[in-house]
Amino acid sequence: MDTKTGNNIGTLKVSAGVIVSIAETAAAETEGVAVGSDGRIAVSAGGPLTSKFISPVRVKLSADSAAIAVDIITESGYKAFEVAKAVQEHVKSSVQNMTGIAVSKVNVRITAIRSK
């Protein structure tokens, strides 16, 4: 699914995959969010392990906005509520600034706390 924005020059299409990538990066850059050795958001292994990476970010695009859901693991020693709030703000501003698409909401679910 793509979101189109019209202007005087033509149309601009931004795919949901691009928004997912921006949101993943923004969440991983947030202090207190656990990241893996590859720099991506750490994910909980809830099922059989596979070599395929399953993104902890989901995006629903509508005609005029995007709704984003992010699953994170927080590092111990950080206040989970504060980390989640920072992720919401950073993801929203990053997506809006980089794509020009309004973000209606960013839902954050903390799936685990990782000990240092």
C-alpha positions as CSV (number, residue, x, y, z in Angstrom):
1,M,0.0,0.0,0.0
2,D,1.3,3.4,-0.9
3,T,0.4,6.9,0.2
4,K,0.3,9.5,-2.5
5,T,0.8,13.2,-2.1
6,G,0.1,15.5,-5.0
7,N,2.0,18.7,-5.8
8,N,2.6,21.0,-8.8
9,I,5.3,18.7,-10.2
10,G,3.6,15.4,-9.9
11,T,2.8,12.7,-7.3
12,L,5.0,11.3,-4.5
13,K,4.4,7.7,-3.4
14,V,5.7,6.5,0.0
15,S,5.3,2.8,0.6
16,A,4.5,1.3,4.0
17,G,7.9,-0.4,3.9
18,V,9.7,2.9,3.9
19,I,7.6,4.1,6.9
20,V,8.5,0.8,8.7
21,S,12.2,1.4,8.1
22,I,12.0,5.0,9.4
23,A,10.1,3.9,12.5
24,E,12.5,1.0,13.2
25,T,15.5,3.3,13.0
26,A,13.8,6.0,15.1
27,A,12.9,3.5,17.8
28,A,16.3,2.0,17.8
29,E,17.9,5.4,18.3
30,T,15.8,6.0,21.4
31,E,17.7,5.7,24.7
32,G,16.5,2.7,26.8
33,V,15.3,0.6,23.8
34,A,17.2,-2.7,23.5
35,V,18.9,-3.2,20.2
36,G,20.6,-6.2,18.8
37,S,24.2,-6.5,17.6
38,D,23.0,-5.5,14.1
39,G,21.7,-2.1,15.5
40,R,18.0,-3.1,14.9
41,I,15.4,-3.2,17.6
42,A,15.7,-6.3,19.7
43,V,12.7,-8.6,19.3
44,S,11.2,-11.3,21.6
45,A,11.5,-14.8,20.3
46,G,7.9,-16.0,20.8
47,G,8.0,-18.9,18.4
48,P,10.3,-21.1,16.5
49,L,13.5,-19.3,15.5
50,T,13.9,-18.6,11.8
51,S,16.5,-16.8,9.8
52,K,13.9,-14.4,8.6
53,F,13.7,-11.1,10.5
54,I,10.2,-10.2,11.5
55,S,9.8,-6.4,12.0
56,P,8.5,-5.2,15.4
57,V,6.8,-2.3,13.5
58,R,3.4,-2.4,11.8
59,V,1.9,0.4,9.7
60,K,-1.6,1.0,8.6
61,L,-2.0,3.7,6.0
62,S,-5.2,5.6,5.3
63,A,-5.9,8.3,2.8
64,D,-4.5,11.0,4.9
65,S,-2.4,9.5,7.7
66,A,-0.5,6.6,9.1
67,A,-1.1,4.6,12.3
68,I,2.1,2.9,13.6
69,A,2.5,0.1,16.2
70,V,5.9,-0.7,17.6
71,D,6.9,-3.6,19.9
72,I,10.0,-2.8,22.0
73,I,12.2,-4.4,24.7
74,T,13.4,-1.9,27.2
75,E,16.8,-2.0,28.9
76,S,16.7,-2.5,32.7
77,G,17.4,0.6,34.7
78,Y,15.1,2.8,32.5
79,K,11.6,3.8,33.3
80,A,9.5,1.8,30.8
81,F,6.8,4.5,30.6
82,E,9.4,7.2,29.8
83,V,11.1,5.0,27.1
84,A,7.7,4.2,25.5
85,K,6.7,7.9,25.5
86,A,10.1,8.9,23.9
87,V,9.6,6.2,21.2
88,Q,6.2,7.6,20.4
89,E,7.5,11.1,20.0
90,H,10.7,10.1,18.1
91,V,8.9,7.8,15.7
92,K,6.1,10.3,15.0
93,S,8.4,13.2,14.3
94,S,10.8,11.1,12.2
95,V,8.1,9.7,10.0
96,Q,6.4,13.1,9.5
97,N,9.6,15.0,8.9
98,M,11.0,12.4,6.4
99,T,7.8,11.6,4.5
100,G,5.4,14.5,5.0
101,I,2.8,12.0,5.9
102,A,0.8,12.8,9.1
103,V,1.0,10.2,11.8
104,S,-2.3,9.8,13.6
105,K,-0.9,7.6,16.4
106,V,2.0,5.6,17.5
107,N,1.1,2.6,19.8
108,V,4.0,1.2,21.7
109,R,3.9,-2.2,23.4
110,I,6.7,-3.2,25.8
111,T,7.2,-7.0,25.3
112,A,10.1,-7.5,27.7
113,I,12.8,-5.9,29.8
114,R,16.4,-6.9,29.1
115,S,18.9,-7.1,31.9
116,K,22.3,-5.6,31.3
